[in-house]
Amino acid sequence: MSPTCPVRPSVSIGRTARLLLLAVLALAAVVAGMSVSGTAYAAPAGVAAAPSSVAATASSIAAVLPAAPGDPIDPVDPVAPVEETGVVSINLNGENAKPSSSIVVLLGITLLSVVPSLLLMMTSFTKIFVVLALTRNALGLTGVPPNQVLAGLALFLSLFIMAPVLSSVNELGVQPYLNGGLDFAAALDAGSGPLREFMLGQTREEDIALITRAAEQANPADAASVPMLTLIPSFMLSELRAAFIIGFVIFIPFLVIDLVVSASLMSMGMMMLPPVMISLPFKLLLFVLIDGWGLIVTALVGSYG
């Protein structure tokens, strides 16, 4: 019996499966092409219909598309450029020519920063403090009373002497400005009038002429035409001169006491004993008996009339 080829059923089954797979793929491609081209496709009975993405694709495309054009907008005229002049304008007055609260606070802070300079240059503080310091040196006391005590006494004596002047400045300049009756420049000019009169009354003509010649300016026609920049240093020179004259008068009696004590010690041969230790009690006793502080304060206050 001749040999025969064996039957291989697995090979035929594999080929059949491949053909079926190719047929399914071809059918899926045809169905996809029909759905994209808009052809209706009905799924066979018993087979569940696949979810369609046509509606989602259409909505995404509609969202990407631009909106319909609207009505045109009327053109706007171009704004003219603002010219920069480089000048900053600050109005110190508010509505109805009345300064605002912020401006008043700003001026108050500025005034507080320049009060020490005004106190030294335009009031009687410098003269009083110098006289009190010279009195302390004449007594031979280096640290008693301390500078704080002398400065406090000079401050309150200055306020006592300058009280009428400060009242006039408040009535003529400060209150009209706060009430809106005067602008800042006019209030400053009106308020400086009482201070000018006070300083002119205590300033010598020689000192005004000295400062005028130092500035190489023409001589003022009258006292009202003296500028403040010339009047202030002239006033300080006159105050220092008057303070030194008062200090010289105070030194004389204490100098006599020092001379008497020194001569007495030399005559007794006590050259190693400092004269200050002996003369200081006598000077303090004399100063208390004649009420020295009262005399000095009376002379200072009376010098301003």
VEXDREN-2710 file (C-alpha; in Angstrom, 1 decimal):
% VEXDREN-2710
k/r/px/py/pz
1/MET/0.0/0.0/0.0
2/SER/1.5/3.3/-1.1
3/PRO/2.0/6.0/1.5
4/THR/-0.4/8.9/1.4
5/CYS/0.0/12.6/2.7
6/PRO/-1.3/13.1/6.1
7/VAL/-4.3/15.4/6.5
8/ARG/-3.5/18.8/8.4
9/PRO/-6.8/20.2/9.6
10/SER/-5.0/22.9/11.7
11/VAL/-3.5/24.6/8.7
12/SER/-6.8/25.0/6.9
13/ILE/-8.4/26.3/10.1
14/GLY/-5.7/29.0/10.4
15/ARG/-6.2/30.1/6.9
16/THR/-9.9/30.4/7.4
17/ALA/-9.4/32.6/10.5
18/ARG/-7.1/34.9/8.6
19/LEU/-9.6/35.3/5.8
20/LEU/-12.3/36.1/8.3
21/LEU/-10.1/38.7/10.0
22/LEU/-9.3/40.4/6.7
23/ALA/-13.0/40.5/5.9
24/VAL/-13.9/42.1/9.2
25/LEU/-11.2/44.8/8.8
26/ALA/-12.4/45.5/5.2
27/LEU/-16.0/45.8/6.5
28/ALA/-14.9/48.2/9.3
29/ALA/-13.1/50.4/6.8
30/VAL/-16.2/50.5/4.6
31/VAL/-18.4/51.4/7.5
32/ALA/-16.0/54.2/8.7
33/GLY/-15.9/55.7/5.2
34/MET/-19.7/55.7/4.9
35/SER/-20.0/57.4/8.3
36/VAL/-17.6/60.2/7.4
37/SER/-19.1/60.8/3.9
38/GLY/-22.6/61.2/5.5
39/THR/-24.1/57.8/4.3
40/ALA/-26.5/56.3/6.8
41/TYR/-25.5/53.0/8.1
42/ALA/-27.7/50.6/10.0
43/ALA/-26.2/48.1/12.3
44/PRO/-27.4/44.5/11.8
45/ALA/-29.9/43.1/14.2
46/GLY/-28.4/41.7/17.3
47/VAL/-25.3/43.8/17.1
48/ALA/-25.0/46.8/19.4
49/ALA/-24.4/50.1/17.7
50/ALA/-21.0/51.7/18.3
51/PRO/-21.0/55.2/19.9
52/SER/-20.9/57.9/17.2
53/SER/-18.5/60.8/17.5
54/VAL/-20.1/62.9/14.7
55/ALA/-22.0/65.2/17.1
56/ALA/-18.9/65.8/19.3
57/THR/-16.8/66.5/16.3
58/ALA/-19.4/69.0/14.9
59/SER/-19.6/70.8/18.3
60/SER/-15.8/71.1/18.6
61/ILE/-15.6/72.5/15.1
62/ALA/-18.4/75.1/15.8
63/ALA/-16.5/76.2/18.9
64/VAL/-13.3/76.8/16.9
65/LEU/-15.0/78.7/14.2
66/PRO/-15.0/82.6/14.7
67/ALA/-18.1/84.5/15.7
68/ALA/-20.1/86.4/13.2
69/PRO/-18.9/90.0/12.6
70/GLY/-20.8/92.7/14.4
71/ASP/-21.6/96.3/13.7
72/PRO/-18.5/98.6/13.1
73/ILE/-17.4/100.9/16.0
74/ASP/-17.2/104.6/15.3
75/PRO/-13.6/105.9/15.4
76/VAL/-12.5/108.0/18.4
77/ASP/-10.6/111.2/18.0
78/PRO/-7.0/110.9/19.3
79/VAL/-6.2/112.5/22.6
80/ALA/-3.8/115.4/22.4
81/PRO/-0.5/114.6/24.3
82/VAL/0.0/116.4/27.6
83/GLU/2.8/118.9/27.5
84/GLU/5.3/118.4/30.3
85/THR/6.4/121.8/31.5
86/GLY/8.7/120.4/34.3
87/VAL/7.0/122.6/36.9
88/VAL/5.2/121.0/39.9
89/SER/2.3/123.0/41.2
90/ILE/1.3/122.5/44.8
91/ASN/-1.8/124.3/46.1
92/LEU/-1.6/125.0/49.8
93/ASN/-5.3/126.0/49.9
94/GLY/-8.3/123.7/49.6
95/GLU/-11.8/124.5/48.6
96/ASN/-13.1/128.0/49.2
97/ALA/-9.5/129.1/49.8
98/LYS/-9.5/127.1/53.0
99/PRO/-6.5/124.8/53.7
100/SER/-7.3/121.1/53.9
101/SER/-6.4/119.1/57.0
102/SER/-3.6/117.3/55.3
103/ILE/-1.9/120.6/54.3
104/VAL/-2.3/121.9/57.9
105/VAL/-0.6/118.7/59.3
106/LEU/2.2/119.1/56.7
107/LEU/2.8/122.7/57.6
108/GLY/2.7/121.8/61.3
109/ILE/5.3/119.1/60.9
110/THR/7.5/121.4/58.8
111/LEU/7.2/124.2/61.5
112/LEU/8.2/121.7/64.2
113/SER/11.4/120.8/62.3
114/VAL/12.5/124.5/62.0
115/VAL/11.3/125.7/65.4
116/PRO/14.9/125.3/67.0
117/SER/16.4/127.5/64.3
118/LEU/13.6/130.1/64.6
119/LEU/14.0/130.0/68.4
120/LEU/17.7/130.7/68.2
121/MET/17.7/133.3/65.5
122/MET/14.5/135.3/65.9
123/THR/13.7/135.4/69.6
124/SER/15.4/136.4/72.9
125/PHE/16.5/132.8/73.7
126/THR/20.2/133.3/72.6
127/LYS/20.7/136.4/74.7
128/ILE/19.1/135.0/77.9
129/PHE/21.0/131.7/77.6
130/VAL/24.4/133.4/77.1
131/VAL/23.8/135.7/80.1
132/LEU/22.8/132.8/82.4
133/ALA/25.9/130.8/81.3
134/LEU/28.2/133.8/82.0
135/THR/26.6/134.1/85.4
136/ARG/27.4/130.5/86.2
137/ASN/31.0/131.0/85.1
138/ALA/31.4/134.1/87.1
139/LEU/30.3/132.2/90.2
140/GLY/33.0/129.6/89.5
141/LEU/30.5/126.8/89.0
142/THR/31.3/124.6/85.9
143/GLY/28.3/122.2/86.0
144/VAL/25.8/123.8/88.4
145/PRO/23.2/124.6/87.3
146/PRO/23.4/122.1/84.4
147/ASN/22.8/123.2/80.8
148/GLN/19.4/121.6/80.7
149/VAL/18.2/123.9/83.6
150/LEU/19.6/127.0/82.0
151/ALA/18.1/126.1/78.6
152/GLY/14.7/125.5/80.3
153/LEU/14.8/128.8/82.1
154/ALA/15.9/130.6/79.0
155/LEU/13.0/128.9/77.0
156/PHE/10.3/130.0/79.4
157/LEU/11.7/133.5/79.8
158/SER/11.7/133.7/76.0
159/LEU/8.1/132.6/75.8
160/PHE/7.2/135.2/78.4
161/ILE/9.0/138.0/76.5
162/MET/7.7/136.9/73.1
163/ALA/4.1/136.3/74.2
164/PRO/2.7/139.6/72.7
165/VAL/4.6/139.1/69.5
166/LEU/3.4/135.5/69.1
167/SER/-0.2/136.6/69.8
168/SER/0.1/139.2/67.0
169/VAL/1.5/136.6/64.6
170/ASN/-1.5/134.3/65.4
171/GLU/-4.0/137.0/64.9
172/LEU/-2.6/138.5/61.8
173/GLY/-1.3/135.5/59.9
174/VAL/-2.3/132.1/61.3
175/GLN/-6.0/132.5/62.0
176/PRO/-6.8/134.3/58.7
177/TYR/-5.0/131.6/56.8
178/LEU/-6.9/128.8/58.6
179/ASN/-10.2/130.5/58.1
180/GLY/-9.6/131.0/54.4
181/GLY/-9.3/134.8/54.5
182/LEU/-5.7/134.8/53.3
183/ASP/-3.7/132.6/51.0
184/PHE/-0.3/131.1/52.2
185/ALA/1.9/133.9/50.8
186/ALA/-0.2/136.7/52.2
187/ALA/-0.5/135.0/55.6
188/LEU/3.3/134.5/55.7
189/ASP/3.9/138.2/54.9
190/ALA/1.3/139.4/57.5
191/GLY/2.6/137.0/60.2
192/SER/6.2/138.1/59.7
193/GLY/5.4/141.7/60.4
194/PRO/5.3/141.5/64.3
195/LEU/8.6/139.5/64.3
196/ARG/10.2/142.1/62.0
197/GLU/9.1/144.9/64.3
198/PHE/10.5/143.1/67.4
199/MET/13.8/142.4/65.8
200/LEU/14.2/145.9/64.4
201/GLY/13.6/147.3/67.9
202/GLN/16.5/145.2/69.3
203/THR/18.9/145.6/66.4
204/ARG/21.5/148.3/66.1
205/GLU/21.9/150.3/62.8
206/GLU/25.6/149.5/62.8
207/ASP/25.0/145.8/62.7
208/ILE/22.5/146.2/59.8
209/ALA/25.0/148.3/57.9
210/LEU/27.7/145.7/58.6
211/ILE/25.7/142.8/57.1
212/THR/24.5/145.0/54.2
213/ARG/28.1/145.9/53.3
214/ALA/29.1/142.2/53.7
215/ALA/26.4/141.2/51.2
216/GLU/27.5/144.1/48.9
217/GLN/24.0/145.5/48.8
218/ALA/22.7/149.0/48.6
219/ASN/21.8/150.7/51.9
220/PRO/18.0/150.3/52.7
221/ALA/16.0/153.5/52.4
222/ASP/14.1/152.8/55.7
223/ALA/13.6/150.0/58.3
224/ALA/10.7/148.5/56.4
225/SER/12.8/147.9/53.3
226/VAL/15.4/145.8/55.2
227/PRO/15.2/142.2/54.0
228/MET/14.8/139.4/56.4
229/LEU/18.1/137.7/55.3
230/THR/19.9/140.9/56.4
231/LEU/17.8/141.5/59.5
232/ILE/18.2/138.1/61.1
233/PRO/22.0/138.0/61.3
234/SER/22.1/141.7/62.4
235/PHE/19.6/140.9/65.2
236/MET/21.8/138.0/66.4
237/LEU/24.9/140.2/66.4
238/SER/23.1/142.8/68.5
239/GLU/21.8/140.2/70.9
240/LEU/25.3/138.7/71.5
241/ARG/26.8/142.1/72.0
242/ALA/24.1/143.0/74.6
243/ALA/24.6/139.6/76.4
244/PHE/28.3/140.1/76.7
245/ILE/27.8/143.6/78.1
246/ILE/25.5/142.2/80.8
247/GLY/27.9/139.4/81.5
248/PHE/30.8/141.9/82.0
249/VAL/28.7/143.8/84.6
250/ILE/28.0/140.5/86.4
251/PHE/31.6/139.5/86.4
252/ILE/32.9/142.6/88.2
253/PRO/31.8/142.0/91.8
254/PHE/32.9/138.3/91.7
255/LEU/36.2/139.4/90.2
256/VAL/36.7/141.7/93.2
257/ILE/36.0/138.9/95.6
258/ASP/38.6/136.7/93.8
259/LEU/41.2/139.4/94.0
260/VAL/40.6/140.1/97.7
261/VAL/40.8/136.4/98.6
262/SER/43.9/135.8/96.5
263/ALA/45.7/138.8/98.1
264/SER/44.7/137.6/101.6
265/LEU/46.1/134.1/101.0
266/MET/49.3/135.5/99.5
267/SER/49.8/137.8/102.6
268/MET/49.4/134.8/104.9
269/GLY/51.8/132.6/102.9
270/MET/49.1/130.1/101.9
271/MET/50.2/129.9/98.3
272/MET/49.4/126.2/97.9
273/LEU/45.7/126.7/98.8
274/PRO/43.5/127.4/95.7
275/PRO/41.8/130.7/96.0
276/VAL/38.6/129.3/94.4
277/MET/38.0/127.1/97.5
278/ILE/37.9/130.2/99.7
279/SER/36.2/132.7/97.3
280/LEU/33.4/130.3/96.2
281/PRO/31.4/130.4/99.4
282/PHE/31.7/134.2/99.6
283/LYS/30.5/134.6/96.1
284/LEU/27.5/132.3/96.7
285/LEU/26.7/134.2/99.9
286/LEU/26.9/137.5/98.1
287/PHE/24.7/136.2/95.2
288/VAL/22.0/134.9/97.5
289/LEU/22.0/138.1/99.7
290/ILE/21.4/140.4/96.7
291/ASP/18.9/138.0/95.1
292/GLY/21.1/137.6/92.0
293/TRP/18.8/135.4/89.9
294/GLY/16.0/137.9/90.4
295/LEU/18.1/140.8/89.4
296/ILE/19.4/139.1/86.3
297/VAL/16.0/138.0/85.2
298/THR/14.6/141.5/85.8
299/ALA/17.4/143.0/83.8
300/LEU/16.9/140.6/80.9
301/VAL/13.1/141.1/80.8
302/GLY/13.5/144.9/81.1
303/SER/16.0/145.0/78.3
304/TYR/13.2/144.2/75.8
305/GLY/10.9/147.0/77.0
END
